[in-house]
């Protein structure tokens, strides 16, 4: 049977959070923001140069609620505000499911924010944002 040779799809991806495989992920987004600012000179409306500022790396995830899967138990989300002060830091890895090679990784991730969405006749979902120290493509 032939397989995709060029295109990486989510069907052949695995995400590891804090050394744990989370199978209920629906969406994961790696975001890099370099706070690029245009700089101008007197006498022109056009920028002279676009200069990067402070880098900000985030990873956002949307996942389904499972009855026996707990984000707190897996060390991904703090249980209380006091737990947030302990500074839990971990890596998030995107792997190719077949080769187990790392495709992309977010290093030094810390839980930043999260919410739980509950709707009539729908599956309960969690939306989580992590701040990372770096995002690397391998």
Short mmCIF file of the C-alpha atoms (twelve columns), coordinates in Angstrom:
data_MODEL
# 
_entry.id   MODEL 
# 
loop_
_atom_site.group_PDB 
_atom_site.id 
_atom_site.type_symbol 
_atom_site.label_atom_id 
_atom_site.label_alt_id 
_atom_site.label_comp_id 
_atom_site.label_asym_id 
_atom_site.label_seq_id 
_atom_site.Cartn_x 
_atom_site.Cartn_y 
_atom_site.Cartn_z 
_atom_site.pdbx_PDB_model_num 
ATOM 1   C CA . UNK A 1   0.000   0.000  0.000  1 
ATOM 2   C CA . UNK A 2   1.294   3.476  -0.886 1 
ATOM 3   C CA . UNK A 3   1.760   6.111  1.830  1 
ATOM 4   C CA . UNK A 4   2.156   9.873  1.732  1 
ATOM 5   C CA . UNK A 5   5.811   10.623 1.072  1 
ATOM 6   C CA . UNK A 6   5.806   14.435 0.982  1 
ATOM 7   C CA . UNK A 7   2.958   15.702 3.149  1 
ATOM 8   C CA . UNK A 8   2.868   15.478 6.958  1 
ATOM 9   C CA . UNK A 9   -0.724  15.113 8.117  1 
ATOM 10  C CA . UNK A 10  -2.137  15.161 11.623 1 
ATOM 11  C CA . UNK A 11  -3.106  11.522 11.072 1 
ATOM 12  C CA . UNK A 12  0.575   10.609 11.275 1 
ATOM 13  C CA . UNK A 13  1.525   12.973 14.106 1 
ATOM 14  C CA . UNK A 14  1.980   12.350 17.818 1 
ATOM 15  C CA . UNK A 15  2.181   15.084 20.472 1 
ATOM 16  C CA . UNK A 16  3.983   14.543 23.758 1 
ATOM 17  C CA . UNK A 17  3.276   16.919 26.683 1 
ATOM 18  C CA . UNK A 18  5.458   16.577 29.778 1 
ATOM 19  C CA . UNK A 19  6.641   13.141 28.556 1 
ATOM 20  C CA . UNK A 20  3.000   11.985 28.238 1 
ATOM 21  C CA . UNK A 21  1.051   11.079 25.111 1 
ATOM 22  C CA . UNK A 22  -2.300  12.884 25.088 1 
ATOM 23  C CA . UNK A 23  -4.671  11.117 22.731 1 
ATOM 24  C CA . UNK A 24  -7.634  13.503 22.910 1 
ATOM 25  C CA . UNK A 25  -6.001  16.518 21.281 1 
ATOM 26  C CA . UNK A 26  -8.086  18.149 18.581 1 
ATOM 27  C CA . UNK A 27  -5.925  21.146 17.670 1 
ATOM 28  C CA . UNK A 28  -2.407  22.229 18.616 1 
ATOM 29  C CA . UNK A 29  -0.843  25.469 17.405 1 
ATOM 30  C CA . UNK A 30  2.825   26.468 17.741 1 
ATOM 31  C CA . UNK A 31  3.137   30.260 17.508 1 
ATOM 32  C CA . UNK A 32  6.244   32.427 17.159 1 
ATOM 33  C CA . UNK A 33  5.923   36.208 17.569 1 
ATOM 34  C CA . UNK A 34  9.028   38.349 17.182 1 
ATOM 35  C CA . UNK A 35  7.305   41.709 17.837 1 
ATOM 36  C CA . UNK A 36  8.623   43.096 14.573 1 
ATOM 37  C CA . UNK A 37  8.287   46.882 14.447 1 
ATOM 38  C CA . UNK A 38  8.669   49.104 11.381 1 
ATOM 39  C CA . UNK A 39  11.036  52.041 11.831 1 
ATOM 40  C CA . UNK A 40  10.555  55.305 9.935  1 
ATOM 41  C CA . UNK A 41  12.505  58.408 9.102  1 
ATOM 42  C CA . UNK A 42  11.355  61.982 8.828  1 
ATOM 43  C CA . UNK A 43  10.075  62.802 5.377  1 
ATOM 44  C CA . UNK A 44  8.738   59.386 4.368  1 
ATOM 45  C CA . UNK A 45  5.680   57.311 5.172  1 
ATOM 46  C CA . UNK A 46  7.444   54.114 4.177  1 
ATOM 47  C CA . UNK A 47  9.393   52.143 6.777  1 
ATOM 48  C CA . UNK A 48  13.164  52.100 6.495  1 
ATOM 49  C CA . UNK A 49  13.502  48.724 8.148  1 
ATOM 50  C CA . UNK A 50  11.462  46.135 10.044 1 
ATOM 51  C CA . UNK A 51  13.286  45.291 13.282 1 
ATOM 52  C CA . UNK A 52  12.481  42.326 15.535 1 
ATOM 53  C CA . UNK A 53  11.886  43.041 19.208 1 
ATOM 54  C CA . UNK A 54  11.241  40.571 22.009 1 
ATOM 55  C CA . UNK A 55  10.466  36.981 20.999 1 
ATOM 56  C CA . UNK A 56  7.301   35.361 22.377 1 
ATOM 57  C CA . UNK A 57  6.591   31.662 21.864 1 
ATOM 58  C CA . UNK A 58  3.240   30.060 22.655 1 
ATOM 59  C CA . UNK A 59  1.630   26.673 22.180 1 
ATOM 60  C CA . UNK A 60  -2.156  26.416 22.300 1 
ATOM 61  C CA . UNK A 61  -4.070  23.173 22.506 1 
ATOM 62  C CA . UNK A 62  -7.705  22.149 22.321 1 
ATOM 63  C CA . UNK A 63  -8.587  18.751 23.714 1 
ATOM 64  C CA . UNK A 64  -11.576 16.614 24.622 1 
ATOM 65  C CA . UNK A 65  -12.415 15.854 28.254 1 
ATOM 66  C CA . UNK A 66  -12.029 12.187 29.135 1 
ATOM 67  C CA . UNK A 67  -13.498 10.773 32.327 1 
ATOM 68  C CA . UNK A 68  -10.226 9.088  33.321 1 
ATOM 69  C CA . UNK A 69  -7.711  11.577 31.857 1 
ATOM 70  C CA . UNK A 70  -6.697  14.427 34.109 1 
ATOM 71  C CA . UNK A 71  -4.527  17.358 33.033 1 
ATOM 72  C CA . UNK A 72  -3.652  18.071 36.666 1 
ATOM 73  C CA . UNK A 73  -2.685  14.454 37.375 1 
ATOM 74  C CA . UNK A 74  -0.398  14.469 34.319 1 
ATOM 75  C CA . UNK A 75  1.384   17.634 35.490 1 
ATOM 76  C CA . UNK A 76  0.176   19.727 32.563 1 
ATOM 77  C CA . UNK A 77  -2.206  22.102 34.344 1 
ATOM 78  C CA . UNK A 78  -1.829  23.389 37.937 1 
ATOM 79  C CA . UNK A 79  -4.607  22.434 40.371 1 
ATOM 80  C CA . UNK A 80  -4.465  25.718 42.301 1 
ATOM 81  C CA . UNK A 81  -2.879  29.141 42.030 1 
ATOM 82  C CA . UNK A 82  -0.359  28.045 44.665 1 
ATOM 83  C CA . UNK A 83  0.681   25.162 42.378 1 
ATOM 84  C CA . UNK A 84  1.408   27.709 39.648 1 
ATOM 85  C CA . UNK A 85  4.151   29.136 41.846 1 
ATOM 86  C CA . UNK A 86  6.092   25.855 41.798 1 
ATOM 87  C CA . UNK A 87  7.125   26.635 38.224 1 
ATOM 88  C CA . UNK A 88  6.405   23.361 36.430 1 
ATOM 89  C CA . UNK A 89  8.388   23.445 33.166 1 
ATOM 90  C CA . UNK A 90  8.359   20.802 30.423 1 
ATOM 91  C CA . UNK A 91  8.787   20.300 26.678 1 
ATOM 92  C CA . UNK A 92  6.114   19.685 24.041 1 
ATOM 93  C CA . UNK A 93  7.173   17.465 21.141 1 
ATOM 94  C CA . UNK A 94  5.561   16.867 17.749 1 
ATOM 95  C CA . UNK A 95  6.657   13.460 16.456 1 
ATOM 96  C CA . UNK A 96  6.120   11.600 13.220 1 
ATOM 97  C CA . UNK A 97  4.012   8.613  14.272 1 
ATOM 98  C CA . UNK A 98  5.761   6.138  11.987 1 
ATOM 99  C CA . UNK A 99  9.427   7.074  12.385 1 
ATOM 100 C CA . UNK A 100 9.130   8.603  15.908 1 
ATOM 101 C CA . UNK A 101 11.406  11.412 14.693 1 
ATOM 102 C CA . UNK A 102 10.884  14.830 16.280 1 
ATOM 103 C CA . UNK A 103 9.387   17.253 13.735 1 
ATOM 104 C CA . UNK A 104 8.985   20.289 15.976 1 
ATOM 105 C CA . UNK A 105 9.468   21.020 19.651 1 
ATOM 106 C CA . UNK A 106 8.582   23.725 22.133 1 
ATOM 107 C CA . UNK A 107 11.168  23.918 24.904 1 
ATOM 108 C CA . UNK A 108 10.723  25.097 28.491 1 
ATOM 109 C CA . UNK A 109 6.917   25.272 28.417 1 
ATOM 110 C CA . UNK A 110 4.902   26.639 31.333 1 
ATOM 111 C CA . UNK A 111 1.115   26.601 31.678 1 
ATOM 112 C CA . UNK A 112 -0.084  30.183 31.015 1 
ATOM 113 C CA . UNK A 113 -3.881  29.986 30.794 1 
ATOM 114 C CA . UNK A 114 -6.756  27.632 30.218 1 
ATOM 115 C CA . UNK A 115 -10.490 27.343 30.010 1 
ATOM 116 C CA . UNK A 116 -13.095 24.601 29.912 1 
ATOM 117 C CA . UNK A 117 -15.973 24.845 27.462 1 
ATOM 118 C CA . UNK A 118 -19.269 23.142 28.306 1 
ATOM 119 C CA . UNK A 119 -22.084 23.292 25.742 1 
ATOM 120 C CA . UNK A 120 -25.466 21.641 25.459 1 
ATOM 121 C CA . UNK A 121 -25.270 18.259 23.688 1 
ATOM 122 C CA . UNK A 122 -21.528 18.643 23.048 1 
ATOM 123 C CA . UNK A 123 -18.344 17.048 24.307 1 
ATOM 124 C CA . UNK A 124 -16.579 19.055 27.052 1 
ATOM 125 C CA . UNK A 125 -13.351 20.596 25.777 1 
ATOM 126 C CA . UNK A 126 -10.302 22.286 27.288 1 
ATOM 127 C CA . UNK A 127 -8.393  25.155 25.660 1 
ATOM 128 C CA . UNK A 128 -4.889  25.576 27.064 1 
ATOM 129 C CA . UNK A 129 -2.069  28.029 26.347 1 
ATOM 130 C CA . UNK A 130 1.572   27.467 27.260 1 
ATOM 131 C CA . UNK A 131 4.457   29.935 27.114 1 
ATOM 132 C CA . UNK A 132 7.661   28.419 25.729 1 
ATOM 133 C CA . UNK A 133 11.283  29.526 25.914 1 
ATOM 134 C CA . UNK A 134 11.919  28.439 22.307 1 
ATOM 135 C CA . UNK A 135 10.293  26.681 19.368 1 
ATOM 136 C CA . UNK A 136 12.514  24.588 17.120 1 
ATOM 137 C CA . UNK A 137 11.874  22.759 13.873 1 
ATOM 138 C CA . UNK A 138 14.097  19.752 13.452 1 
# 
